[in-house]
Amino acid sequence: MSDDSVQTMVRTESETLEFQQYFVREQCAPRIHGLEYRGAERAQPGEALGTALKSNALEGVILCPSNPYLSVAPILAIPGVRDALARHSNVIAVSPIVAGAALKGPAAKIMRELGEEASSLGIARYYRGVIRTLLIDQSDAALAPSIRELGIEPVVTDVVMRTPADRARLARQCAELARAS
């Protein structure tokens, strides 16, 4: 994302921890009160990211089903990146939340602790203004109308990747959506 230092800091009730301290030493146990992406305000996009975001040949951008607060937010915090994605006509995300639970890691816990709904709708709200399409799991199909009301097109599919074939299917689906725009 950048050659500059951007450090994710986790604010808890009693202290501010580096992300690795929170994740490894504390095993995500402390309640999160906020997150900070220290250094992001001075960082520049890495050369490859900057070039890609400016390219007219870029068909689409896919935000994988990663934790939006820990994996994607530090990238979006770099000046210009969020705006560049918002201007792009085809930004797709895959929800990391299925039936109220994270596919992996503490995403649902973090969302709840920050006062957000731990659901695909909560993910849509988080990415509102950046993404155009959100792939959500079949178990969350009832959320599709509310996601659409946010101006995001929901695509109901199976987002849980249990096998290499599942990963390949979802990747093909994302690539097809990226080319469709």
C-alpha positions in Angstrom: 0.0 0.0 0.0 2.8 2.4 0.8 6.6 2.5 1.3 5.9 4.8 4.2 5.3 3.6 7.8 1.6 3.2 8.7 1.0 1.7 12.1 -2.3 0.4 13.3 -2.9 1.3 16.9 -5.8 -0.2 18.9 -7.3 2.0 21.7 -8.7 0.0 24.6 -10.3 1.3 27.8 -6.9 1.2 29.6 -4.2 1.7 26.9 -3.3 2.1 23.3 -1.7 -1.0 21.8 0.2 -1.7 18.6 -1.9 -4.0 16.5 0.5 -7.0 17.0 0.3 -6.6 20.8 -3.5 -6.6 20.6 -3.7 -9.5 18.1 -1.0 -11.8 19.4 -0.2 -11.0 23.0 -3.7 -10.0 24.0 -5.4 -12.4 21.6 -7.9 -9.7 20.7 -9.4 -9.9 24.2 -9.5 -6.2 25.2 -12.5 -4.2 24.2 -11.7 -1.8 21.4 -12.7 1.8 21.8 -11.1 3.1 18.6 -8.4 2.6 16.0 -5.7 4.9 14.7 -3.6 4.5 11.6 -0.6 6.3 12.8 1.5 7.8 10.0 -1.2 7.4 7.3 -1.9 11.1 7.1 1.7 11.6 5.9 2.0 8.4 3.8 1.9 8.3 0.0 0.5 5.4 -2.0 3.1 2.9 -3.1 4.2 3.2 -6.7 2.2 0.2 -7.9 -0.9 1.3 -6.1 -0.7 4.9 -7.2 -0.1 3.8 -10.8 -3.0 1.3 -10.8 -5.4 3.9 -9.3 -4.6 6.4 -12.1 -4.7 3.9 -14.9 -7.5 4.1 -17.5 -6.9 0.3 -18.1 -8.0 -0.6 -14.6 -11.2 -2.7 -15.1 -12.1 -2.9 -11.4 -10.9 -3.1 -7.8 -11.8 -6.0 -5.6 -11.7 -5.7 -1.8 -11.3 -9.2 -0.6 -13.2 -10.5 2.5 -10.7 -9.0 4.9 -11.3 -7.2 8.1 -12.3 -3.7 7.0 -10.9 -2.1 10.1 -7.6 -3.9 10.3 -6.8 -4.7 6.7 -8.5 -2.2 4.4 -8.9 0.9 6.6 -5.1 1.5 6.8 -5.0 1.6 3.0 -8.1 3.9 2.8 -6.5 6.2 5.4 -3.7 7.2 3.0 -4.5 10.6 1.5 -6.1 10.2 -1.9 -6.7 6.5 -1.9 -10.3 6.6 -0.7 -11.2 9.4 -3.1 -9.5 7.6 -6.0 -11.5 4.4 -5.3 -14.7 6.4 -4.9 -14.2 7.9 -8.3 -13.6 4.5 -9.9 -16.7 3.1 -11.6 -16.3 -0.5 -10.5 -15.2 -1.2 -6.9 -16.4 -4.5 -5.6 -16.1 -5.9 -2.1 -16.7 -9.4 -0.7 -18.4 -9.3 2.8 -16.2 -10.8 5.5 -19.3 -11.2 7.7 -21.7 -14.1 7.1 -24.8 -14.5 9.3 -23.4 -12.1 11.9 -20.1 -13.9 12.2 -16.6 -13.1 10.8 -15.3 -15.6 8.2 -12.0 -15.4 10.1 -10.6 -13.2 12.9 -12.1 -10.5 15.0 -14.0 -8.4 12.4 -17.5 -9.0 14.0 -16.1 -8.4 17.5 -14.5 -5.1 16.4 -17.7 -3.9 14.6 -19.8 -4.6 17.6 -17.3 -2.9 20.0 -17.2 0.2 17.7 -21.0 0.4 17.8 -21.6 -1.0 14.3 -23.8 -3.8 13.2 -21.8 -7.0 12.6 -23.5 -7.9 9.3 -23.2 -7.6 5.6 -25.3 -4.4 6.0 -22.8 -3.1 8.4 -20.0 -3.8 5.9 -22.0 -2.0 3.2 -22.4 1.0 5.5 -18.7 1.0 6.2 -17.8 1.0 2.5 -20.6 3.3 1.4 -19.2 5.9 -1.0 -16.3 3.6 -2.0 -17.8 0.4 -3.4 -20.5 -0.1 -6.1 -21.1 -3.8 -5.5 -21.0 -6.0 -2.4 -21.0 -9.8 -2.6 -23.0 -11.2 0.3 -23.6 -14.7 1.4 -26.9 -16.5 0.6 -27.6 -16.6 4.4 -27.7 -12.8 4.3 -30.0 -12.5 1.3 -32.7 -10.7 3.4 -30.2 -7.8 3.8 -30.0 -7.2 0.0 -32.8 -4.6 -0.1 -31.3 -2.5 2.7 -27.9 -2.7 1.0 -29.4 -1.5 -2.3 -31.0 1.4 -0.4 -27.4 2.6 0.4 -26.6 2.8 -3.3 -24.6 -0.4 -3.3 -25.6 -3.4 -5.6 -25.8 -6.6 -3.5 -24.8 -9.8 -5.2 -26.1 -12.8 -3.3 -23.8 -15.8 -3.6 -21.8 -18.3 -1.6 -18.9 -16.2 -0.1 -17.6 -19.0 2.2 -14.5 -20.5 0.6 -13.9 -24.0 2.0 -12.0 -25.5 -0.9 -9.7 -24.4 -3.7 -12.7 -24.8 -6.1 -14.7 -22.4 -3.9 -11.9 -19.8 -4.0 -11.6 -20.1 -7.8 -15.4 -19.8 -8.3 -15.5 -16.6 -6.1 -12.5 -15.1 -7.8 -14.0 -15.8 -11.3 -17.3 -14.2 -10.1 -15.5 -11.1 -8.9 -13.4 -10.8 -12.1 -16.6 -11.1 -14.2 -18.3 -8.4 -12.2 -15.2 -6.2 -12.6 -15.2 -6.7 -16.4 -19.0 -6.1 -16.6 -18.8 -2.4 -15.9 
